[in-house]
Amino acid sequence: MRRYGLVVYVSSLLLAIGTALTGAATAQAAESAAVSYVALGDSYSSGVGAGSYIGSSGDCKRSTKAYPYLWAAANSPSSFAFSACSGARTDDVLAGQLGSLNSGTGLVSISIGGNDAGFADVMTTCVLSSDSTCLSRINTARAYVDSTLPGKLDGVYSAIRTRAPSARVVVIGYPRFYKLGTSCLGLSEAKRSAINAASDHLNSAIAQRAAAHGFVFGDVRGTFTGHEICSGSAWLHSVNWLNIGESYHPTASGQSGGYLPVMRNAA
């Protein structure tokens, strides 16, 4: 009888724990579903390179395969404002992307800073010019990241916090672009290595300013490892001469496999 009673007790305890955990999971899901979500930023958030662009987004090229759209589709937030835009810089976010933020906003995501640092010009220079010219342009970009970008990021992050004081803010970084040490047509190993190092430098600056504002930094370099350009399974476009704007942007697989998991874990 004692043994039977112990079995019943343990079974009841396990059932109670399971019910409690299920209830917590249900409550967490309900909380996630109730959140008001605003997606800000540049082309890495709008989804340039992923295709399936929303017609009404025009030159901003917001994609239904971009990580903000995929996250919203999976989590059914109470509202979803997709404001990210191709080519956006910090000043563009301040001028035109913050209108949907308010005291009821529960979640914000943003990728910004690459265009301020001259990403497109860096890549154009490195594709068309010598190693020394490429490295010189990268050094100019790194100097900007050290001297000017932190203040630009602070301005954006402070404005987000002022308009959405209760929101969880996820600042999404940029991937490393090249797999090194492999035989690969195109840029030299010196150029590829310098571009990767510059991406790390940019991510470090963004992560530091995000942390200073109490925001979460979403680091995508881990999820993109093994899927860089020259990897044989790239989630990033190389130079696309037929659609130059998509060059060096994530593919649809890069958005769903590289960015979405990071957003899911950070949100």
N, C-alpha and C positions, 0 to 999 in steps of 0.2 A: 504494500500500500504506500509506504514511504517513497519507494522508487517511482511508483506511478504518479504520486503527487508531485515529485520533483520534475518528472517529465512534463507534466501538465503546466507546472510553473514556468519551466524554461521555455516551453512552446508559447505560452502566453506572453512572456517577456519579449521573445523574438518577434512575435506578431505586433506587439505594441511598438517596438523599435522600428519595424518595417513600416508601420502605419505612420509613425512620426516622420520618418525620412521621406515617405511618399508625400505626406502633407507639406513638408518643407520644400520638396521639389516642385510641387504644384503651386505653392505660394510664390516660389522664385520664378516659375514660368509666367504666372499671372503678373508679377511685378515687371518682368521683361516685356510682356505684351502691352502693358499699360504705358510704357515709356514713350515720350515724345522725342523723336530722333531727327537731328539736323546734320547733314553731311556737307562739309565745306572743303575747299581746297583747290588743287590744281588738276592737271590731266591724269595723274596717277590715281586720283579719287574719282574723277569724272568717268574714267574708263577708256580713254583714248588708246587705241590698239586692240581693244576687245571686240569691236564691231557692235552690231545691234544698237545703233544710236537712236535715241529718242528724237523724233523729228522736231518737236517743239523746242528742243535745247539748242538748235542752231549750231553756231561755231563752238559752243561749249562742249559739244560732243559727249553728252551724258549717255552712258550705256546701261542697258538692262543687264549686262554681264559684269558691271563694275561691283566691287565689294560692298559699297553702301546699299545698292539696290538688292543685291543678293541677301545681305543681312536683314533688310527690311522685309523681304519676301518670306524669309524663314522665321522671323520673330513677330510679325504683325504688330508693329508699334501703333500706339493710338494715333500718331500722325508722323508723316515722313516728309521732310523738305530736302530735296536734292539740289543743292546750290553750287556744288563744285564745278569748275569751269576750266577747260583747256587753256593753257597759257597764263593762268592766274599767278600773280605775285602777291606779296603781303599787302601792298596798297590796294590791290583789286579786291581782296577779301574785305578789307575795312570799308571800301567804298560801295560794294555791291552784294556782299554775300551774308550779311549779318541780320537782315530784316526778319528772318523767321525765328530768331532767338528771342526767348522771353523767360519770365520767371518760372514757367511751367515746363520748360525744356529739360528733359531728363538725361539725354545722351547727345554728345557732339563728337563727330570725327573730323579730322583735318589732316591733310598732307600739304605742306607749303614750305617754301624756301629754296627749292631747286632752281626755279626760274629767276629768283632774285640773285642767286649766285652765278647766273649765266650758263646754265646747263646746256641749252641748245647750242650756244656759240662754242662752248668747250668741245662738244661732240663734233660739230662741223669742222672746227679747227683741226681736231685730231684725225678726222677722216681724210681731210684734204691736204694736210701739211706734214712737215717732217717731225721726227721725234722731238727735237729740241724746241720747235715752235709749239707743239702740243703741250709739252711739259711746262713751258713758260706760261701758256694760257691757263693751265691748271693751277699753277702757283698764284696767278692773279686771282682766280676764283677762291682759292684757299685763304688768301689775304682778306678778301671781302667777307668770307665766312667768319674770320676771326675779329674783324674790326667793325663791321656794319650790320651783319645779319642778326646777331643777338638782340640788338635794339629793335629791329624790325619785327622779330618774333615776339618780343615782349609786348609790343604795341598790339599785335593781333590777339595774343593770349589774354591780355588784360581786358580788351574789348569783349572777348567772348565771356569771360568771367563776370564782367559788369552786367551784360545783357542776360546771361543765363547763370545766375548765382548758385543754383543747386545742381547743375548738370555734371555728369561724369564726362570728362573730356579725354578723348583718346587721340593722341598725336601719332600719326602713322609715318614711319620713316621710308627710306628708299632702299632698294636691293643693291647688292654688288652686281656689276654688269657682266663680268667675264670670268669664266673658268680659266685659271692659269696653268701653265705647264703642259699644255696640250698643243698639238698641231692644228692650226686654225687659220683659214684664209682671212685676210683683212688687216686689222691693226697689228702692229708689232707687239711683242710681249712687254716691252718697256711702256708703251702707251696703255696697254690693257691694265698693267699693274698700277700705273699712276692714276688711272681713272677709278679703279677699285679703291685705292687709298683715299682719293678725294671724296668718294661716296661715304667711306667710313668717317672721314673728317666732318662731313656735313651732318651725318647722323649723330655724331657725338655732340655737336653744337646744338642740334635740335633737341636731343634727349636732355641735355643740361638745362635748357630754358624751359622745357616742359615740366621737368621735375621742380624747378624753382616756383612754378605756378601751381603745383599740386596736381598736375595732369599726368595721365598714364602714357608712357611711350610704347608704341607698338613696333617692335623691331622685326622686320620681314626678312632680314638677311639669312636667318636660319631656315625658313621655309623655302627660300629660293636656292639654297645650297644644292648643287647637283642639277640645277635647272637654269644656270647662267648661259649667256651666249658662249658658244664653243663647247658646251657640255654634251651635245648630241641629243639633248632633251630640253631645249630652251623654252622657258616661259616668258622670254623677252624677245621682241623683234630686234633684229640687227638693222643695218641700213636698208630701208625699203625705198628704192628709187621711184617706184610707181606711186607711193603714198608716203612722202618724206615725213609727214607729221606723225606717223605711227612709229617711226624709228626709235629704238631704245625705250619703248613703252611695253608694259605687260600685255601678253596675249590674254584671251579669255581664260585659259588655264592658269595663267599667272594671277589673275584676279581671284579665281575660285580656289586655287590650290596654294597660292602664295600669300595673298592679302586677307581673304575671308577668314581663314583659321586664326590669324593674329587678331583680327577685329573681334571674332567670336570670343576669344580668350580674354580680351581686354575690356570688353563692353560690360 
